[in-house]
Amino acid sequence: MNIGLAVLALVLCSLSLLGGCASIAEVPAAEQVSGQEPGAAAAVLTPPMEARSPVDVDAAALQRDVEAVVADLQSNHDGKMYSAAVKGANPDDLAIAVVLADGRAFGAGNTTARFPLMSVSKPFTYALAVEQRGAAFMLERIGVSATGLPYNAVAAGAVRRSTEQNPMVNAGAIATHSYIEGANAADKSRAVIDLYSRMANRPLSIEEAWRATPRALTFTLAYQMKAAERLVGDVDDAVNRYLESNIVAVRVDELAQMGATLASGGIQPVSGQRVLEHETVRAVLSAMIIAGMYEDSGRWWVRVGVPAKSGVSGAIVAVVPGWGAIVAYSPRLDAAGNSVRAAIAIERLVDSWGLHSMDRMMEAGRTVSVSSDIGVTGAFPSPRIEYRDWPNRGLGLSRPGGAAPHW
């Protein structure tokens, strides 16, 4: 058997969100355990619901684990706040929200804290561009390659043979905004925020108090993409709309709803409305795997194994296809621009619930059939992992070998 084909098939299965690879729950919210303001779950969209099956999870145990992670990380003060953090950001804020694919919500910490999306907006803007232009078009125009360099590196578009970028880093994200369709700049901005709102299942908006003068580096990246013929139209317009998307205000529960829409294959888990097509979700999650955590994306995929996107405001949204989304917020960042405590929090929850994509595929114990245009076919049974053989797997305990998580 071709092992490479087997691995490829398993990865495609994880991201496909089709029946047999993941259980896609499509029911309205059954309960909200904690972590949201009273009345905050009021839907802004009320189309007919589709029949769904609930995600198989012990709700009480999940809530306890979320609370335990928040309590355990209170004493962690590692990292530094972003140099241009918005006014009023509290470095000690810590919040976690989980929204399952069936709409159930969980939370702990300061879940009422509002923060700007910043770079966490990138996958959702890219989703709109893919919806409007198609995945193949955006792949050709922007690219998805990992740069291996910081998210705002000019060198990423100059030292490689190709000028292609990734929509999860600044240059690619700015260019992505140039492909958003609309009659004028205002229409294009409304289309972006409307998609964010439909995914969050409530109205979202730009926080005007967070507007700032664009940095010269932002325009440098934009003109670099323009010169490479990967940004179309007016540079100033693309930059301005990119910056506006960064200052849309959210809470962790709202961002978790957005992530859960991706986890549900494009169906908003509370409203039941299909917001994105399957092809779009696949393209977005794939790009998040490659560069969602910037130059630490490879390390994240090996250790945590779920598509994720971080932002310098301190938020990380992690998507578990067919299961739900985990969002953590804490403003102190590591050298790559990822929140220290948010990354640890998500890793611990993923470990505790066995959500690493490779673990989930192997644990399923199913056979993946492969057929290709070059005539290679085969069936690849997935081995099973017995978690009981992994000591100290619970929250707050050491990893096998005693290695503590760090980012």
C-alpha positions as CSV (number, residue, x, y, z in Angstrom):
1,M,0.0,0.0,0.0
2,N,1.1,3.6,-0.6
3,I,1.4,5.1,2.9
4,G,1.5,8.6,1.5
5,L,-1.9,8.0,-0.1
6,A,-3.2,6.6,3.1
7,V,-2.2,9.7,5.1
8,L,-3.6,12.0,2.4
9,A,-6.9,10.2,2.5
10,L,-7.1,10.5,6.3
11,V,-6.4,14.2,6.2
12,L,-9.0,14.8,3.5
13,C,-11.4,12.7,5.4
14,S,-10.9,14.9,8.5
15,L,-11.5,18.1,6.6
16,S,-14.3,16.8,4.3
17,L,-17.0,17.0,6.9
18,L,-18.9,14.4,4.9
19,G,-20.9,11.6,6.4
20,G,-18.7,8.7,7.5
21,C,-15.8,10.9,8.4
22,A,-17.4,13.1,11.0
23,S,-20.8,13.4,12.6
24,I,-22.2,16.8,11.6
25,A,-24.8,17.9,14.2
26,E,-27.4,20.2,12.8
27,V,-29.7,21.1,15.7
28,P,-30.4,24.3,17.5
29,A,-28.8,25.0,20.9
30,A,-30.0,22.5,23.5
31,E,-28.5,24.2,26.5
32,Q,-26.0,26.9,27.5
33,V,-24.0,25.8,30.5
34,S,-22.4,29.0,31.5
35,G,-20.1,31.8,30.4
36,Q,-22.6,34.0,28.5
37,E,-24.6,37.0,29.4
38,P,-28.4,36.4,30.0
39,G,-30.2,36.8,26.8
40,A,-27.0,36.9,24.7
41,A,-27.9,33.9,22.7
42,A,-30.9,35.5,21.0
43,A,-30.7,34.7,17.3
44,V,-30.6,37.3,14.6
45,L,-31.6,34.7,12.0
46,T,-34.6,32.4,12.3
47,P,-34.8,30.1,9.3
48,P,-36.3,26.6,9.6
49,M,-34.0,24.2,11.6
50,E,-32.6,21.1,10.1
51,A,-32.9,17.8,12.1
52,R,-29.6,17.1,13.9
53,S,-28.0,14.6,16.2
54,P,-26.3,15.9,19.3
55,V,-22.6,15.8,19.7
56,D,-21.6,12.9,21.9
57,V,-20.1,14.7,24.9
58,D,-20.6,14.8,28.7
59,A,-21.7,18.4,29.0
60,A,-21.0,18.6,32.8
61,A,-17.6,17.2,32.4
62,L,-16.7,19.5,29.5
63,Q,-17.8,22.5,31.6
64,R,-15.7,21.4,34.6
65,D,-12.7,21.0,32.3
66,V,-13.1,24.5,30.9
67,E,-13.4,25.9,34.4
68,A,-10.4,23.9,35.6
69,V,-8.2,25.2,32.7
70,V,-9.1,28.8,33.5
71,A,-8.4,28.3,37.2
72,D,-5.1,26.6,36.5
73,L,-3.8,29.4,34.2
74,Q,-4.6,32.3,36.4
75,S,-1.0,32.3,37.8
76,N,0.6,32.2,34.3
77,H,1.8,35.7,33.4
78,D,4.1,34.8,30.6
79,G,4.3,36.8,27.4
80,K,3.9,40.5,26.5
81,M,0.9,42.5,25.2
82,Y,0.9,43.6,21.6
83,S,2.7,47.0,21.3
84,A,-0.3,48.5,19.6
85,A,-3.0,46.9,21.8
86,V,-6.3,48.7,21.8
87,K,-7.0,51.1,24.6
88,G,-8.5,49.4,27.7
89,A,-7.2,45.9,27.0
90,N,-6.5,44.1,30.3
91,P,-3.4,41.9,30.2
92,D,-4.9,39.7,33.0
93,D,-8.1,38.9,31.1
94,L,-8.6,35.2,30.5
95,A,-11.7,33.6,28.9
96,I,-12.7,30.4,27.2
97,A,-15.8,29.5,25.2
98,V,-16.7,26.3,23.6
99,V,-19.6,25.9,21.1
100,L,-20.5,22.4,19.9
101,A,-21.7,21.6,16.4
102,D,-25.2,21.1,18.0
103,G,-25.2,24.6,19.4
104,R,-24.6,23.9,23.1
105,A,-22.3,26.5,24.6
106,F,-19.8,26.4,27.5
107,G,-17.6,29.1,29.0
108,A,-15.5,30.3,31.9
109,G,-13.4,33.3,32.9
110,N,-14.1,36.9,31.9
111,T,-16.4,36.0,29.0
112,T,-17.9,39.5,28.8
113,A,-14.6,41.0,27.8
114,R,-14.8,42.5,24.3
115,F,-11.7,42.5,22.0
116,P,-10.9,43.2,18.4
117,L,-10.8,40.3,16.0
118,M,-7.5,41.5,14.5
119,S,-6.0,38.6,12.5
120,V,-8.7,36.2,13.7
121,S,-10.8,37.9,11.1
122,K,-8.6,36.5,8.3
123,P,-10.2,33.1,7.8
124,F,-13.7,34.6,7.8
125,T,-12.9,37.2,5.2
126,Y,-11.2,34.5,3.1
127,A,-14.4,32.5,3.4
128,L,-16.4,35.3,1.8
129,A,-13.9,35.7,-1.0
130,V,-14.0,32.0,-1.7
131,E,-17.8,32.1,-1.6
132,Q,-17.8,34.9,-4.2
133,R,-14.9,33.9,-6.4
134,G,-14.4,30.2,-5.9
135,A,-11.7,28.2,-4.1
136,A,-9.7,27.6,-7.3
137,F,-9.6,31.3,-8.2
138,M,-8.4,32.4,-4.7
139,L,-5.8,29.6,-4.6
140,E,-4.4,30.9,-7.9
141,R,-4.5,34.6,-7.0
142,I,-3.3,34.5,-3.3
143,G,-1.8,31.1,-2.8
144,V,-1.7,29.1,0.5
145,S,2.0,28.3,1.0
146,A,3.5,28.7,4.4
147,T,6.0,31.5,4.4
148,G,8.0,30.3,7.4
149,L,8.4,33.9,8.4
150,P,6.6,36.3,10.8
151,Y,3.0,37.2,9.8
152,N,4.0,40.8,8.7
153,A,7.3,39.9,7.0
154,V,8.1,41.8,3.8
155,A,10.8,39.3,3.0
156,A,8.1,36.5,2.6
157,G,7.2,38.0,-0.7
158,A,10.8,38.7,-1.8
159,V,13.1,35.9,-0.9
160,R,11.2,33.0,-2.4
161,R,10.8,32.0,-6.1
162,S,7.1,32.5,-5.9
163,T,5.3,35.7,-4.8
164,E,2.3,33.8,-3.6
165,Q,1.3,34.3,0.0
166,N,-1.2,32.8,2.4
167,P,-4.6,34.4,3.3
168,M,-3.7,33.9,7.0
169,V,-0.8,36.3,7.0
170,N,-1.0,40.0,6.5
171,A,0.1,40.4,2.9
172,G,-2.3,37.6,1.7
173,A,-5.1,38.9,3.9
174,I,-4.8,42.5,2.5
175,A,-4.9,41.2,-1.0
176,T,-7.9,39.0,-0.2
177,H,-9.9,42.1,0.7
178,S,-9.2,43.4,-2.9
179,Y,-11.3,40.4,-4.2
180,I,-14.4,41.0,-2.1
181,E,-17.2,41.9,-4.5
182,G,-19.5,44.9,-4.1
183,A,-20.7,48.0,-5.8
184,N,-18.3,50.2,-3.7
185,A,-16.1,50.2,-0.6
186,A,-19.1,50.5,1.7
187,D,-20.9,47.6,0.1
188,K,-17.8,45.5,0.4
189,S,-17.3,46.3,4.1
190,R,-21.0,45.5,4.8
191,A,-20.7,42.2,3.0
192,V,-17.7,41.2,5.3
193,I,-19.4,42.3,8.5
194,D,-22.7,40.7,7.4
195,L,-20.9,37.3,7.0
196,Y,-19.2,37.7,10.4
197,S,-22.6,38.4,11.9
198,R,-24.4,35.5,10.3
199,M,-21.7,33.2,11.5
200,A,-21.9,34.6,15.1
201,N,-25.7,34.5,14.9
202,R,-25.9,38.1,16.1
203,P,-25.0,41.6,14.8
204,L,-21.4,42.5,15.0
205,S,-19.9,45.9,14.2
206,I,-16.7,47.9,14.0
207,E,-15.6,49.6,17.2
208,E,-14.8,53.1,16.1
209,A,-12.7,53.9,19.2
210,W,-10.2,51.3,18.0
211,R,-9.4,53.0,14.7
212,A,-5.7,53.8,14.3
213,T,-3.5,55.3,11.7
214,P,-2.2,52.5,9.3
215,R,1.4,51.6,9.8
216,A,3.8,52.1,6.9
217,L,4.5,48.4,7.0
218,T,0.9,47.6,6.1
219,F,1.1,49.7,3.0
220,T,4.5,48.2,2.1
221,L,2.9,44.7,2.1
222,A,0.0,45.9,0.1
223,Y,2.1,47.6,-2.6
224,Q,4.3,44.5,-2.7
225,M,1.2,42.4,-3.5
226,K,0.1,45.0,-6.0
227,A,3.4,44.8,-7.8
228,A,3.2,41.0,-7.9
229,E,-0.3,41.4,-9.5
230,R,-1.9,39.6,-6.6
231,L,-3.8,42.6,-5.3
232,V,-6.4,44.2,-7.6
233,G,-8.0,47.7,-7.6
234,D,-7.1,50.5,-5.3
235,V,-4.4,49.8,-2.6
236,D,-5.8,52.3,-0.1
237,D,-9.2,50.8,-0.4
238,A,-8.0,47.3,0.3
239,V,-5.9,48.4,3.2
240,N,-8.7,50.4,4.8
241,R,-11.2,47.6,4.6
242,Y,-8.6,45.1,5.9
243,L,-8.0,47.4,8.9
244,E,-11.7,47.8,9.5
245,S,-12.2,44.0,9.7
246,N,-9.5,43.9,12.3
247,I,-11.4,46.1,14.7
248,V,-14.8,44.3,14.7
249,A,-15.6,43.7,18.3
250,V,-16.4,40.3,19.7
251,R,-16.6,38.3,22.9
252,V,-15.3,34.7,23.2
253,D,-18.8,33.2,22.9
254,E,-19.5,35.1,19.6
255,L,-16.2,34.1,18.1
256,A,-16.9,30.5,19.2
257,Q,-20.2,30.6,17.3
258,M,-18.2,31.7,14.2
259,G,-15.8,28.8,14.6
260,A,-18.6,26.3,15.2
261,T,-20.1,27.3,11.9
262,L,-16.9,26.1,10.2
263,A,-16.9,23.0,12.4
264,S,-20.5,22.3,11.2
265,G,-19.5,22.4,7.6
266,G,-20.9,25.9,7.0
267,I,-24.1,25.6,9.0
268,Q,-24.6,28.0,11.8
269,P,-25.3,25.7,14.8
270,V,-28.0,27.8,16.5
271,S,-29.9,29.3,13.5
272,G,-29.6,26.1,11.4
273,Q,-28.8,28.3,8.4
274,R,-26.3,27.3,5.8
275,V,-23.9,30.2,5.7
276,L,-21.0,28.7,3.8
277,E,-20.6,26.0,1.2
278,H,-18.7,22.8,1.9
279,E,-15.9,23.7,-0.6
280,T,-15.4,27.0,1.2
281,V,-15.1,25.4,4.6
282,R,-12.6,22.9,3.3
283,A,-10.5,25.7,1.7
284,V,-10.6,27.8,4.9
285,L,-9.7,25.1,7.3
286,S,-6.8,23.9,5.0
287,A,-5.3,27.4,5.0
288,M,-5.7,27.6,8.8
289,I,-3.7,24.4,9.2
290,I,-0.9,25.7,7.0
291,A,-0.4,29.2,8.5
292,G,-3.1,30.0,11.1
293,M,-0.6,30.1,13.9
294,Y,2.0,31.9,11.8
295,E,5.5,30.5,11.9
296,D,4.5,28.2,14.8
297,S,1.8,26.5,12.6
298,G,3.8,23.3,12.1
299,R,4.5,23.0,15.8
300,W,0.8,23.6,16.5
301,W,-0.4,21.0,14.1
302,V,1.9,18.3,15.6
303,R,1.1,19.2,19.2
304,V,-2.6,20.2,19.0
305,G,-3.7,19.0,15.6
306,V,-6.7,21.2,14.9
307,P,-7.1,24.1,12.4
308,A,-6.7,27.4,14.3
309,K,-6.2,31.1,13.8
310,S,-4.7,33.5,16.3
311,G,-4.6,37.3,16.5
312,V,-2.5,39.8,18.3
313,S,-5.4,40.9,20.4
314,G,-4.8,37.6,22.3
315,A,-7.6,35.4,20.8
316,I,-7.3,32.0,19.2
317,V,-10.2,30.2,17.5
318,A,-9.7,26.4,17.1
319,V,-12.0,24.4,14.9
320,V,-12.7,20.7,15.4
321,P,-14.6,19.5,12.3
322,G,-17.9,17.8,13.3
323,W,-17.4,18.5,17.0
324,G,-17.3,22.3,17.6
325,A,-15.0,25.2,18.2
326,I,-12.8,26.3,21.2
327,V,-12.0,29.9,21.6
328,A,-9.6,31.3,24.2
329,Y,-8.6,34.9,24.9
330,S,-5.7,36.2,26.9
331,P,-3.8,39.3,25.7
332,R,-0.2,38.3,26.5
333,L,1.6,37.0,23.4
334,D,4.7,34.9,22.7
335,A,7.4,35.9,20.1
336,A,5.3,34.6,17.2
337,G,2.3,36.8,18.1
338,N,0.2,34.0,19.6
339,S,-1.5,34.2,23.0
340,V,0.5,32.2,25.5
341,R,-2.4,31.2,27.8
342,A,-4.9,30.8,25.0
343,A,-2.6,28.3,23.2
344,I,-2.0,26.3,26.4
345,A,-5.7,26.4,27.2
346,I,-6.8,25.0,23.9
347,E,-4.0,22.4,23.9
348,R,-5.1,21.1,27.2
349,L,-8.8,20.8,26.2
350,V,-7.9,19.1,23.0
351,D,-5.7,16.6,24.8
352,S,-8.3,16.0,27.5
353,W,-11.0,15.3,25.0
354,G,-8.9,13.5,22.4
355,L,-9.6,16.0,19.7
356,H,-6.3,16.0,17.8
357,S,-7.2,15.3,14.2
358,M,-4.8,12.4,13.8
359,D,-6.0,10.8,17.0
360,R,-9.7,11.2,16.0
361,M,-9.1,9.6,12.6
362,M,-7.1,6.7,14.1
363,E,-9.5,6.2,17.0
364,A,-12.4,5.9,14.6
365,G,-10.9,2.6,13.4
366,R,-12.6,2.9,10.0
367,T,-11.3,2.0,6.6
368,V,-10.6,4.7,4.2
369,S,-11.0,3.8,0.5
370,V,-8.8,5.6,-2.0
371,S,-9.3,5.9,-5.7
372,S,-7.2,8.1,-8.0
373,D,-7.1,9.2,-11.6
374,I,-3.8,7.4,-12.0
375,G,-5.4,4.1,-11.3
376,V,-4.1,3.6,-7.7
377,T,-6.7,2.2,-5.4
378,G,-6.7,0.7,-2.0
379,A,-8.2,0.4,1.5
380,F,-6.3,1.7,4.5
381,P,-7.5,0.5,7.9
382,S,-6.9,3.1,10.7
383,P,-5.2,1.7,13.8
384,R,-6.7,2.5,17.1
385,I,-5.2,4.5,20.0
386,E,-6.0,3.3,23.5
387,Y,-5.8,6.4,25.6
388,R,-5.8,4.4,28.8
389,D,-2.2,3.5,27.8
390,W,-1.2,7.1,27.9
391,P,-0.4,8.0,31.6
392,N,-1.2,11.4,33.1
393,R,-3.5,12.5,30.2
394,G,-5.8,14.6,32.4
395,L,-5.8,18.3,32.8
396,G,-3.1,19.9,34.9
397,L,-0.9,16.8,34.8
398,S,2.4,16.3,33.1
399,R,2.7,15.0,29.6
400,P,4.3,11.6,28.9
401,G,8.0,12.1,29.5
402,G,7.4,15.0,31.9
403,A,7.4,17.7,29.1
404,A,5.3,20.7,30.1
405,P,3.4,22.5,27.3
406,H,5.1,25.8,26.2
407,W,4.6,28.2,23.3
